[in-house]
Amino acid sequence: MKPDALLVNISRAELIAPGALEAALDAGRPGFAALDVFEQEPIYDDCHPLLRRPNVLCTPHLGYAEADSYRQYLEIAYRNALRFFEGDASHVLNPEALA
């Protein structure tokens, strides 16, 4: 990668070999990283090497969180609960568990 490249991983930490990102950052390629996933989650150690780098932005596996998406998730969950309590179990995947 180029020295001014930004590596972004918000998907799976396993996509990058353990230690490979730290080595690449030490070599200056890429120059920056933004991470929302880690080999061990959550990170409790505030001395974790990735958290201490000025060229790395780390978020606590919440990078996907966005107000409109959460509003939609909660509205769908609310409507499903309301349907269920009104006696409509057509959206229940395992209705046998209700018996």
C-alpha positions in Angstrom: 0.0 0.0 0.0 1.1 3.6 -0.5 2.3 5.6 2.5 -0.7 7.9 2.3 -3.2 4.9 2.0 -5.9 4.4 4.7 -6.8 0.8 5.6 -10.3 0.5 6.9 -11.5 -2.7 8.6 -15.1 -2.6 9.9 -15.9 -6.2 8.9 -13.8 -8.9 10.4 -10.5 -8.7 12.3 -9.6 -12.1 10.9 -9.2 -10.6 7.4 -5.8 -9.4 8.5 -3.2 -11.8 9.9 -2.3 -11.2 13.6 0.4 -8.6 13.9 0.4 -7.8 10.2 -1.2 -4.4 10.5 1.2 -3.3 13.2 4.1 -4.4 11.1 2.7 -2.7 8.0 2.1 0.6 10.0 5.7 0.4 11.4 6.9 0.1 7.8 4.8 3.1 6.8 2.5 1.3 4.4 -0.3 2.0 4.9 0.1 5.3 6.6 -3.2 5.2 8.4 -5.8 2.7 9.6 -9.4 2.9 10.9 -10.6 -0.1 12.8 -13.9 -1.2 14.3 -13.0 -4.8 14.8 -10.1 -6.4 16.7 -8.7 -9.9 17.3 -9.9 -9.8 20.9 -13.0 -7.9 21.7 -13.7 -5.8 23.6 -10.3 -4.2 24.2 -9.9 -3.6 27.9 -6.3 -2.7 27.8 -5.9 1.0 27.2 -2.2 0.2 26.4 -3.1 -1.9 23.4 -0.6 -1.1 20.7 -3.2 -0.1 18.1 -4.9 2.3 20.5 -1.7 4.2 21.1 -0.9 5.0 17.5 -1.6 8.6 16.3 -2.3 7.3 12.8 -5.0 4.7 13.8 -8.6 5.5 14.6 -10.3 2.8 16.7 -14.0 2.5 17.5 -15.5 0.0 19.9 -17.3 -2.2 17.2 -19.9 0.5 16.9 -18.9 2.0 13.6 -22.0 0.6 12.0 -24.2 2.5 14.5 -26.3 5.3 12.9 -29.4 6.9 14.2 -31.7 6.2 11.2 -30.7 2.6 11.1 -31.4 2.1 14.8 -34.7 3.9 14.5 -35.7 1.5 11.7 -34.5 -1.6 13.7 -36.5 -0.5 16.8 -39.6 0.3 14.7 -39.6 -3.1 13.1 -39.1 -4.8 16.5 -41.9 -2.7 18.0 -44.3 -3.6 15.2 -43.4 -7.3 15.5 -44.0 -7.3 19.2 -47.3 -5.4 18.8 -48.4 -7.9 16.1 -47.6 -10.8 18.4 -49.5 -9.3 21.4 -52.5 -8.7 19.1 -52.5 -12.4 18.4 -50.7 -12.4 15.0 -47.9 -15.0 15.2 -47.4 -15.2 11.4 -44.0 -13.6 11.7 -42.8 -16.1 14.4 -40.2 -18.5 12.9 -40.7 -21.2 15.4 -44.4 -21.1 16.4 -44.1 -24.6 18.1 -42.1 -22.9 20.8 -45.2 -20.8 21.8 -47.1 -23.9 22.9 
